[in-house]
Amino acid sequence: MIEIDGSTHSGSGTLLRYAVALATLVGQPLHMFHIRARRDKPGLRAQHREALRACAQLSRGRLEGDEIGSGEITYLPGSVVQGDNFTWDIGTAGSTAMLAFTLIPIGLFAGASCCFSIIGGLFQDFAPSAFHMQKVLLPVLRRMGAEVGLEVVRPGYVPEGQGQLAVRVKSISGPLEAVRMLDQGKVKAIRGISLASHLEKEKVSERMAERCRQALEQHGYSAAIQILQDDTAVQKGAALTLWAETDTGCFLGADRAGKRGRRSENIARYVADSLLEDLSTGASTDRHLADQLILFAALARGRTEYLIPGITDHVRSNLWLVNKILGAKTELEGNLLRIEGIGFYPSRT
């Protein structure tokens, strides 16, 4: 049984999500304790519980301790996923993107393609947005051989949630392939999405986009930012996402959700500054992609190498986790991250 102290390194819910995904793939029981022990609201929240239950449903596994607030769980994964259509409702504004991230690796190695419909929050603090996943993570996974589609069906914000994300994962016929991104290259395009729900009169999306363009122009960049006016969300809300594509095939992004009292111009400044800061380091990934790629690189065949903008708790946590569960060897030299993938591919017998 895999034993994980949930307070290790970042001590976040991400540690739980990644651990349960990897345990499902390798077919090993998982016991995790001290889950989110250092958080203001320790233990499982709705989005973490749904990730556990989704993995159990996909693999026909069993769970113990999956109650809200629980600090300890035992998970016994079942058989290989055969592929199907699935729907999960987090029930809160918890991150649908993070739940999707948990399920994508499992879907890649299922016996057939999977479609996931996930209901909850799509734009909130402390989680990459659905747009970041769509425009930054998925293009890089495509280079590794993963075909994953993502659609924002309905935006969802804090506190009501009730947004909908649709994810389509094509089953692959062999291991993922390693990637080498050792040169950021030159930025060839910066694009963005400025989204506002039920805020057309206030011109929130226009203000975010315009202020963002101005901030980038001050540093010699131009940006094509799409303005989206939405009336399908259950509440007012806004989100801004930027992403840069370079001539060496790198993608770096930044995002920010709106909230009451957070001015449109401040959102724009935060997003522009975050992207510019990561670009200025010469990294080939942004601060979020840097830790998100670790799990996929550890599963891949061969050595993945890329440049990160800085070392975060999530990077440390994920490197530790893939070594503990998969035995993947990792090395961090300055801002160069090397991951020796295990060439994972499940037996179909």
VENNORJO-V924156 format. One record per backbone hydrogen bond with DSSP energy under -0.5 kcal/mol. CO is the residue of the C=O (numbers start at 1). NH is the residue of the N-H. E is the energy in kcal/mol with one decimal. If there is no record, write none. Layout:
co->CO nh->NH e->E
co->CO nh->NH e->E
This chain:
co->2 nh->4 e->-0.5
co->2 nh->31 e->-3.3
co->4 nh->6 e->-0.8
co->4 nh->33 e->-2.1
co->5 nh->8 e->-2.0
co->6 nh->36 e->-0.7
co->8 nh->11 e->-2.4
co->12 nh->15 e->-0.7
co->12 nh->16 e->-0.7
co->13 nh->17 e->-2.3
co->14 nh->18 e->-2.8
co->15 nh->19 e->-2.1
co->16 nh->20 e->-2.5
co->17 nh->21 e->-1.9
co->18 nh->22 e->-2.5
co->19 nh->23 e->-2.5
co->20 nh->24 e->-1.8
co->21 nh->25 e->-1.9
co->22 nh->26 e->-2.6
co->23 nh->27 e->-1.2
co->23 nh->28 e->-1.4
co->29 nh->2 e->-3.1
co->30 nh->75 e->-3.1
co->31 nh->4 e->-2.5
co->32 nh->73 e->-2.5
co->33 nh->6 e->-3.9
co->34 nh->37 e->-1.6
co->35 nh->43 e->-1.9
co->36 nh->39 e->-1.6
co->39 nh->42 e->-0.6
co->40 nh->42 e->-0.6
co->44 nh->69 e->-2.9
co->45 nh->49 e->-2.5
co->46 nh->50 e->-2.2
co->47 nh->51 e->-1.3
co->48 nh->52 e->-2.0
co->49 nh->53 e->-2.6
co->50 nh->54 e->-2.5
co->51 nh->55 e->-2.1
co->52 nh->56 e->-2.2
co->53 nh->57 e->-2.3
co->54 nh->58 e->-2.7
co->55 nh->59 e->-2.1
co->56 nh->60 e->-0.9
co->56 nh->61 e->-2.7
co->59 nh->79 e->-1.0
co->62 nh->76 e->-2.9
co->64 nh->74 e->-2.1
co->65 nh->67 e->-1.5
co->67 nh->70 e->-2.3
co->70 nh->44 e->-1.9
co->71 nh->34 e->-0.5
co->71 nh->35 e->-2.0
co->73 nh->32 e->-2.1
co->74 nh->64 e->-2.1
co->75 nh->30 e->-2.9
co->75 nh->77 e->-0.6
co->76 nh->62 e->-2.4
co->81 nh->111 e->-3.3
co->84 nh->115 e->-2.3
co->86 nh->117 e->-2.7
co->88 nh->90 e->-0.5
co->88 nh->119 e->-2.8
co->92 nh->162 e->-0.6
co->94 nh->121 e->-2.8
co->95 nh->99 e->-1.2
co->96 nh->100 e->-2.6
co->97 nh->101 e->-2.3
co->98 nh->102 e->-1.6
co->99 nh->103 e->-1.6
co->100 nh->104 e->-2.2
co->101 nh->105 e->-0.8
co->103 nh->107 e->-2.6
co->104 nh->108 e->-2.2
co->105 nh->109 e->-1.0
co->106 nh->109 e->-0.5
co->107 nh->110 e->-1.3
co->108 nh->172 e->-2.7
co->114 nh->169 e->-2.8
co->115 nh->86 e->-2.9
co->116 nh->118 e->-0.6
co->116 nh->167 e->-3.0
co->117 nh->88 e->-2.7
co->118 nh->165 e->-2.8
co->119 nh->90 e->-2.9
co->120 nh->163 e->-3.2
co->121 nh->96 e->-3.0
co->122 nh->130 e->-1.3
co->123 nh->158 e->-0.6
co->124 nh->127 e->-0.7
co->129 nh->133 e->-2.0
co->130 nh->134 e->-2.1
co->131 nh->135 e->-2.7
co->132 nh->136 e->-2.2
co->132 nh->137 e->-1.3
co->133 nh->138 e->-2.4
co->136 nh->140 e->-1.0
co->137 nh->141 e->-2.3
co->138 nh->142 e->-2.0
co->139 nh->143 e->-1.0
co->140 nh->144 e->-0.8
co->141 nh->144 e->-0.7
co->141 nh->146 e->-2.4
co->142 nh->145 e->-1.4
co->144 nh->177 e->-2.6
co->145 nh->147 e->-0.5
co->146 nh->148 e->-0.8
co->147 nh->170 e->-2.5
co->149 nh->168 e->-2.7
co->151 nh->153 e->-1.0
co->151 nh->166 e->-2.7
co->154 nh->164 e->-2.8
co->156 nh->122 e->-2.3
co->156 nh->123 e->-1.7
co->157 nh->161 e->-3.5
co->161 nh->157 e->-0.6
co->163 nh->120 e->-2.0
co->164 nh->153 e->-1.8
co->164 nh->154 e->-1.7
co->165 nh->118 e->-2.9
co->166 nh->151 e->-2.6
co->167 nh->116 e->-3.3
co->168 nh->149 e->-2.9
co->168 nh->170 e->-0.5
co->169 nh->114 e->-2.5
co->176 nh->301 e->-3.0
co->179 nh->305 e->-2.0
co->181 nh->307 e->-1.0
co->184 nh->248 e->-0.6
co->186 nh->247 e->-2.3
co->189 nh->245 e->-2.7
co->190 nh->224 e->-2.2
co->191 nh->243 e->-2.5
co->192 nh->226 e->-3.0
co->193 nh->195 e->-0.6
co->193 nh->241 e->-2.2
co->194 nh->228 e->-3.0
co->195 nh->239 e->-2.3
co->196 nh->198 e->-0.5
co->196 nh->230 e->-2.9
co->197 nh->237 e->-1.4
co->199 nh->203 e->-0.5
co->199 nh->204 e->-1.3
co->200 nh->203 e->-1.1
co->203 nh->207 e->-2.3
co->204 nh->208 e->-2.5
co->205 nh->209 e->-2.2
co->206 nh->210 e->-2.6
co->207 nh->211 e->-2.3
co->208 nh->212 e->-2.0
co->209 nh->213 e->-2.5
co->210 nh->214 e->-2.1
co->211 nh->215 e->-2.1
co->212 nh->216 e->-2.1
co->213 nh->217 e->-2.5
co->214 nh->218 e->-1.5
co->216 nh->219 e->-1.6
co->216 nh->221 e->-2.3
co->217 nh->220 e->-1.7
co->223 nh->225 e->-0.8
co->224 nh->192 e->-1.8
co->224 nh->226 e->-0.6
co->226 nh->194 e->-3.3
co->226 nh->228 e->-0.6
co->228 nh->196 e->-1.9
co->228 nh->230 e->-0.5
co->230 nh->198 e->-2.6
co->237 nh->197 e->-3.3
co->238 nh->258 e->-3.2
co->239 nh->195 e->-2.9
co->240 nh->256 e->-1.9
co->241 nh->193 e->-2.3
co->242 nh->254 e->-2.3
co->243 nh->191 e->-2.7
co->244 nh->252 e->-2.0
co->245 nh->188 e->-2.5
co->245 nh->189 e->-1.5
co->246 nh->249 e->-1.6
co->250 nh->246 e->-2.1
co->252 nh->244 e->-3.5
co->254 nh->242 e->-2.8
co->256 nh->240 e->-2.5
co->259 nh->262 e->-2.5
co->261 nh->263 e->-0.8
co->263 nh->267 e->-2.0
co->264 nh->268 e->-2.2
co->265 nh->269 e->-2.2
co->266 nh->270 e->-2.3
co->267 nh->271 e->-2.4
co->268 nh->272 e->-2.5
co->269 nh->273 e->-2.6
co->270 nh->274 e->-2.3
co->271 nh->275 e->-2.2
co->272 nh->276 e->-2.6
co->273 nh->277 e->-2.5
co->274 nh->278 e->-2.0
co->275 nh->279 e->-2.5
co->276 nh->280 e->-2.1
co->277 nh->281 e->-0.6
co->278 nh->281 e->-0.8
co->278 nh->283 e->-0.9
co->279 nh->282 e->-1.6
co->282 nh->184 e->-0.5
co->284 nh->251 e->-0.5
co->286 nh->290 e->-2.1
co->288 nh->291 e->-0.8
co->288 nh->292 e->-1.9
co->289 nh->293 e->-2.2
co->291 nh->294 e->-0.6
co->291 nh->295 e->-0.5
co->292 nh->296 e->-0.6
co->293 nh->297 e->-2.9
co->294 nh->298 e->-2.4
co->295 nh->299 e->-1.3
co->296 nh->300 e->-1.3
co->298 nh->342 e->-2.5
co->299 nh->344 e->-2.2
co->300 nh->302 e->-0.6
co->300 nh->343 e->-2.8
co->301 nh->178 e->-1.7
co->302 nh->304 e->-0.6
co->302 nh->341 e->-2.5
co->304 nh->339 e->-2.6
co->305 nh->181 e->-3.3
co->306 nh->337 e->-3.0
co->307 nh->284 e->-1.3
co->307 nh->285 e->-1.0
co->310 nh->312 e->-0.6
co->312 nh->316 e->-2.3
co->313 nh->10 e->-0.6
co->313 nh->317 e->-2.8
co->314 nh->318 e->-2.5
co->315 nh->319 e->-2.3
co->316 nh->320 e->-2.2
co->317 nh->321 e->-2.3
co->318 nh->322 e->-2.4
co->319 nh->323 e->-1.3
co->320 nh->324 e->-2.1
co->321 nh->325 e->-2.8
co->322 nh->326 e->-1.3
co->322 nh->327 e->-0.7
co->322 nh->328 e->-1.8
co->323 nh->327 e->-0.7
co->329 nh->340 e->-3.1
co->331 nh->333 e->-0.5
co->331 nh->338 e->-3.1
co->332 nh->334 e->-0.6
co->333 nh->336 e->-2.2
co->335 nh->308 e->-2.7
co->335 nh->337 e->-0.6
co->336 nh->333 e->-2.7
co->336 nh->338 e->-0.5
co->337 nh->306 e->-1.9
co->338 nh->331 e->-2.5
co->339 nh->304 e->-2.7
co->339 nh->341 e->-1.0
co->340 nh->329 e->-0.7
co->341 nh->302 e->-0.5
